[in-house]
């Protein structure tokens, strides 16, 4: 069944994939981007909105009539060596949730990160890297992601928090493993295309509502 989907961070790696796959599946997509030139897509079911998730007045009215929100927010140039304090995730999600409540939108998917918690079921050397390198080099981003997750979990929405491991630009395969509210063994890599695939194919999955989802090959 076709749905009305609002995608924040639509020109990012996962966001762009979510837009394209949602359109291919026949959904109506409203894509929020700061720079429309970075999302050069034209489709009869696509509305591109120029706005900023940190400025709700630029997008809030576009939540009217939506059924699902996908938050694929990401800091620009975010990598292990460019971490700096940010409120993009926490304040961005707070603004989205406030607008959702105003317009009666009940479901949201949020992209987070698997290394927020060091999994006991990944190889020992990966645990060391996660704890002593990734968490330290990305301490500001991860602190904001944790605040984002806490805000989402306290909301009254039907939320799903997706925690991918290392992201790649690999092709869409449709073949991956997932775990709801538990650690996924050897959760090491996943393509952005396959993260988007899981989201678009689980828009109506009641079993995943209010669940944290790990996904990997």
SEMI-954859 format. One record per residue (C-alpha): residue number from 1; residue in one letter; x, y, z. Coordinates in Angstrom, 1 decimal. Example, Ala and Ser with C-alpha at 12.3 -4.5 7.8 and 13.67 -1.06 7.14 Angstrom:
+-----+---+--------+--------+--------+
:   k : r :   east :  north :     up :
+-----+---+--------+--------+--------+
:   1 : A :   12.3 :   -4.5 :    7.8 :
:   2 : S :   13.7 :   -1.1 :    7.1 :
+-----+---+--------+--------+--------+
This chain:
+-----+---+--------+--------+--------+
:   k : r :   east :  north :     up :
+-----+---+--------+--------+--------+
:   1 : X :    0.0 :    0.0 :    0.0 :
:   2 : X :    1.4 :    3.4 :   -1.0 :
:   3 : X :    2.2 :    5.7 :    1.9 :
:   4 : X :    3.1 :    9.3 :    2.4 :
:   5 : X :    6.7 :    9.4 :    3.7 :
:   6 : X :    8.7 :   12.4 :    5.0 :
:   7 : X :   12.5 :   11.9 :    4.8 :
:   8 : X :   14.9 :   14.2 :    6.6 :
:   9 : X :   18.5 :   14.2 :    5.5 :
:  10 : X :   17.3 :   13.0 :    2.1 :
:  11 : X :   20.5 :   13.9 :    0.3 :
:  12 : X :   22.8 :   11.8 :    2.6 :
:  13 : X :   23.9 :    8.2 :    1.8 :
:  14 : X :   21.0 :    6.4 :    3.4 :
:  15 : X :   18.5 :    9.2 :    2.9 :
:  16 : X :   19.1 :    9.3 :   -0.9 :
:  17 : X :   18.7 :    5.5 :   -1.1 :
:  18 : X :   15.5 :    5.7 :    1.0 :
:  19 : X :   14.1 :    8.3 :   -1.4 :
:  20 : X :   14.9 :    6.3 :   -4.5 :
:  21 : X :   13.6 :    3.0 :   -3.1 :
:  22 : X :   10.5 :    4.5 :   -1.7 :
:  23 : X :    9.7 :    6.0 :   -5.1 :
:  24 : X :   10.4 :    2.7 :   -6.8 :
:  25 : X :    7.9 :    1.1 :   -4.4 :
:  26 : X :    5.2 :    3.5 :   -5.3 :
:  27 : X :    5.2 :    5.7 :   -2.2 :
:  28 : X :    4.7 :    9.5 :   -2.1 :
:  29 : X :    7.9 :   11.1 :   -0.8 :
:  30 : X :    8.6 :   14.5 :    0.7 :
:  31 : X :   12.4 :   15.0 :    0.9 :
:  32 : X :   13.8 :   17.6 :    3.3 :
:  33 : X :   17.2 :   19.0 :    2.2 :
:  34 : X :   19.2 :   22.1 :    2.9 :
:  35 : X :   20.5 :   22.3 :   -0.7 :
:  36 : X :   18.1 :   20.9 :   -3.4 :
:  37 : X :   21.0 :   20.9 :   -5.9 :
:  38 : X :   22.4 :   17.9 :   -4.0 :
:  39 : X :   19.3 :   15.8 :   -4.7 :
:  40 : X :   18.9 :   16.0 :   -8.5 :
:  41 : X :   15.9 :   13.8 :   -8.7 :
:  42 : X :   12.7 :   14.4 :  -10.6 :
:  43 : X :    9.7 :   12.1 :  -10.0 :
:  44 : X :    5.9 :   12.8 :  -10.0 :
:  45 : X :    5.7 :   11.3 :   -6.5 :
:  46 : X :    8.6 :   13.4 :   -5.1 :
:  47 : X :    8.4 :   16.8 :   -3.4 :
:  48 : X :   11.7 :   18.3 :   -2.5 :
:  49 : X :   11.5 :   20.8 :    0.4 :
:  50 : X :   14.4 :   23.2 :    1.0 :
:  51 : X :   14.8 :   23.5 :    4.8 :
:  52 : X :   16.8 :   22.8 :    7.9 :
:  53 : X :   15.8 :   20.3 :   10.5 :
:  54 : X :   17.2 :   22.7 :   13.1 :
:  55 : X :   14.7 :   25.4 :   11.9 :
:  56 : X :   11.3 :   23.8 :   12.2 :
:  57 : X :    9.5 :   26.7 :   10.6 :
:  58 : X :   11.1 :   25.7 :    7.3 :
:  59 : X :    9.5 :   22.2 :    7.2 :
:  60 : X :    6.9 :   21.7 :   10.0 :
:  61 : X :    3.8 :   22.3 :    7.8 :
:  62 : X :    5.0 :   19.6 :    5.4 :
:  63 : X :    4.3 :   17.0 :    8.1 :
:  64 : X :    0.6 :   17.4 :    7.5 :
:  65 : X :   -0.8 :   14.3 :    5.9 :
:  66 : X :    2.4 :   12.2 :    6.3 :
:  67 : X :    2.2 :    8.7 :    7.7 :
:  68 : X :    5.9 :    7.9 :    8.3 :
:  69 : X :    9.0 :   10.0 :    9.0 :
:  70 : X :   12.5 :    8.7 :    8.2 :
:  71 : X :   15.3 :   10.6 :   10.0 :
:  72 : X :   18.5 :    9.9 :    8.0 :
:  73 : X :   20.3 :   12.9 :    9.5 :
:  74 : X :   24.1 :   13.1 :    9.4 :
:  75 : X :   26.7 :   15.7 :   10.1 :
:  76 : X :   28.4 :   17.0 :    6.9 :
:  77 : X :   31.9 :   15.6 :    6.5 :
:  78 : X :   31.5 :   13.4 :    9.5 :
:  79 : X :   34.4 :   11.0 :    9.9 :
:  80 : X :   36.7 :    9.7 :   12.6 :
:  81 : X :   38.9 :   12.8 :   12.4 :
:  82 : X :   36.4 :   15.7 :   12.1 :
:  83 : X :   34.3 :   15.1 :   15.2 :
:  84 : X :   33.1 :   18.3 :   16.9 :
:  85 : X :   30.2 :   19.2 :   19.2 :
:  86 : X :   26.8 :   19.0 :   17.5 :
:  87 : X :   23.1 :   19.2 :   18.3 :
:  88 : X :   22.0 :   18.0 :   14.8 :
:  89 : X :   20.7 :   14.6 :   15.9 :
:  90 : X :   19.2 :   15.5 :   19.3 :
:  91 : X :   17.6 :   18.9 :   18.4 :
:  92 : X :   16.8 :   17.8 :   14.9 :
:  93 : X :   14.8 :   14.8 :   16.2 :
:  94 : X :   13.1 :   16.9 :   18.9 :
:  95 : X :   12.0 :   19.3 :   16.2 :
:  96 : X :   10.7 :   16.4 :   14.0 :
:  97 : X :    8.9 :   14.8 :   16.9 :
:  98 : X :    7.2 :   18.1 :   17.9 :
:  99 : X :    6.0 :   18.6 :   14.3 :
: 100 : X :    4.8 :   15.0 :   14.1 :
: 101 : X :    2.8 :   15.4 :   17.3 :
: 102 : X :    1.2 :   18.6 :   15.9 :
: 103 : X :    0.1 :   16.9 :   12.7 :
: 104 : X :   -0.7 :   13.4 :   14.2 :
: 105 : X :    2.1 :   11.5 :   12.6 :
: 106 : X :    2.7 :    8.3 :   14.6 :
: 107 : X :    5.7 :    6.5 :   13.1 :
: 108 : X :    9.4 :    7.4 :   12.8 :
: 109 : X :   12.6 :    5.6 :   11.8 :
: 110 : X :   15.8 :    7.0 :   13.1 :
: 111 : X :   19.4 :    6.1 :   11.9 :
: 112 : X :   21.8 :    5.8 :   14.8 :
: 113 : X :   25.0 :    3.7 :   15.2 :
: 114 : X :   25.8 :    0.2 :   16.4 :
: 115 : X :   29.0 :    1.3 :   18.2 :
: 116 : X :   27.1 :    3.4 :   20.7 :
: 117 : X :   27.1 :    0.3 :   22.8 :
: 118 : X :   30.0 :   -2.1 :   22.5 :
: 119 : X :   28.5 :   -5.4 :   21.5 :
: 120 : X :   29.6 :   -8.6 :   23.3 :
: 121 : X :   28.9 :  -10.7 :   20.2 :
: 122 : X :   31.4 :   -9.1 :   17.8 :
: 123 : X :   35.1 :  -10.2 :   17.6 :
: 124 : X :   37.2 :   -9.1 :   20.5 :
: 125 : X :   39.5 :   -6.9 :   18.4 :
: 126 : X :   36.4 :   -5.1 :   17.0 :
: 127 : X :   35.2 :   -4.5 :   20.5 :
: 128 : X :   38.6 :   -2.9 :   21.4 :
: 129 : X :   38.4 :   -0.7 :   18.3 :
: 130 : X :   34.9 :    0.3 :   19.1 :
: 131 : X :   35.6 :    1.1 :   22.7 :
: 132 : X :   39.0 :    2.7 :   22.6 :
: 133 : X :   39.1 :    4.3 :   19.1 :
: 134 : X :   35.7 :    4.8 :   17.6 :
: 135 : X :   33.9 :    5.9 :   20.7 :
: 136 : X :   36.7 :    8.3 :   21.6 :
: 137 : X :   37.3 :    9.8 :   18.2 :
: 138 : X :   33.5 :   10.3 :   17.7 :
: 139 : X :   32.7 :   11.2 :   21.3 :
: 140 : X :   30.7 :   14.4 :   20.4 :
: 141 : X :   28.7 :   12.7 :   17.6 :
: 142 : X :   28.0 :    9.7 :   19.8 :
: 143 : X :   26.9 :   11.8 :   22.8 :
: 144 : X :   24.4 :   13.6 :   20.6 :
: 145 : X :   23.2 :   10.3 :   19.1 :
: 146 : X :   22.6 :    8.9 :   22.6 :
: 147 : X :   20.6 :   12.0 :   23.5 :
: 148 : X :   18.6 :   11.6 :   20.2 :
: 149 : X :   17.8 :    8.0 :   21.1 :
: 150 : X :   16.7 :    8.9 :   24.6 :
: 151 : X :   14.4 :   11.6 :   23.2 :
: 152 : X :   12.9 :    9.2 :   20.7 :
: 153 : X :   12.3 :    6.5 :   23.3 :
: 154 : X :   10.5 :    8.9 :   25.6 :
: 155 : X :    8.2 :   10.1 :   22.8 :
: 156 : X :    4.7 :    8.6 :   22.3 :
: 157 : X :    5.5 :    7.6 :   18.7 :
: 158 : X :    5.8 :    4.2 :   17.1 :
: 159 : X :    9.6 :    4.6 :   16.8 :
: 160 : X :   12.3 :    2.3 :   15.3 :
: 161 : X :   15.9 :    3.1 :   15.9 :
: 162 : X :   18.2 :    1.5 :   13.3 :
: 163 : X :   21.8 :    0.9 :   14.4 :
: 164 : X :   24.0 :    0.0 :   11.4 :
: 165 : X :   27.7 :   -0.9 :   11.8 :
: 166 : X :   30.3 :    0.3 :    9.3 :
: 167 : X :   28.5 :    1.6 :    6.3 :
: 168 : X :   29.6 :    1.0 :    2.7 :
: 169 : X :   28.5 :    2.3 :   -0.7 :
: 170 : X :   27.9 :   -1.3 :   -1.9 :
: 171 : X :   25.0 :   -2.3 :   -4.0 :
: 172 : X :   21.5 :   -3.2 :   -2.8 :
: 173 : X :   21.4 :   -6.9 :   -2.1 :
: 174 : X :   18.3 :   -7.4 :    0.0 :
: 175 : X :   20.2 :  -10.1 :    1.9 :
: 176 : X :   21.2 :   -9.2 :    5.4 :
: 177 : X :   20.5 :  -10.2 :    9.0 :
: 178 : X :   18.7 :   -8.2 :   11.7 :
: 179 : X :   18.1 :   -8.3 :   15.4 :
: 180 : X :   15.4 :   -6.5 :   17.4 :
: 181 : X :   16.3 :   -5.3 :   20.9 :
: 182 : X :   19.4 :   -7.4 :   21.1 :
: 183 : X :   22.9 :   -7.5 :   19.8 :
: 184 : X :   23.5 :   -9.1 :   16.3 :
: 185 : X :   26.4 :  -11.5 :   16.2 :
: 186 : X :   29.3 :  -10.3 :   14.0 :
: 187 : X :   27.5 :   -7.0 :   13.2 :
: 188 : X :   30.3 :   -5.6 :   11.1 :
: 189 : X :   29.2 :   -4.1 :    7.8 :
: 190 : X :   26.2 :   -3.1 :    5.8 :
: 191 : X :   25.6 :   -1.0 :    2.7 :
: 192 : X :   23.6 :    2.2 :    2.9 :
: 193 : X :   21.4 :    0.8 :    0.2 :
: 194 : X :   20.5 :   -2.3 :    2.3 :
: 195 : X :   19.8 :   -0.2 :    5.4 :
: 196 : X :   17.3 :    1.8 :    3.3 :
: 197 : X :   15.9 :   -1.4 :    1.9 :
: 198 : X :   15.1 :   -2.7 :    5.4 :
: 199 : X :   13.4 :    0.6 :    6.3 :
: 200 : X :   11.3 :    0.8 :    3.2 :
: 201 : X :   10.3 :   -2.8 :    3.5 :
: 202 : X :    9.3 :   -2.5 :    7.2 :
: 203 : X :    7.2 :    0.6 :    7.2 :
: 204 : X :    4.2 :   -1.4 :    8.5 :
: 205 : X :    6.1 :   -3.9 :   10.6 :
: 206 : X :    4.3 :   -3.8 :   14.0 :
: 207 : X :    6.8 :   -6.2 :   15.5 :
: 208 : X :    9.6 :   -3.6 :   15.0 :
: 209 : X :    7.7 :   -0.8 :   16.6 :
: 210 : X :    9.6 :    0.7 :   19.6 :
: 211 : X :   12.6 :   -1.5 :   18.8 :
: 212 : X :   16.3 :   -0.9 :   18.4 :
: 213 : X :   17.4 :   -2.7 :   15.2 :
: 214 : X :   20.8 :   -4.0 :   14.4 :
: 215 : X :   21.5 :   -4.9 :   10.8 :
: 216 : X :   24.5 :   -6.4 :    9.0 :
: 217 : X :   25.5 :   -9.0 :    6.4 :
+-----+---+--------+--------+--------+
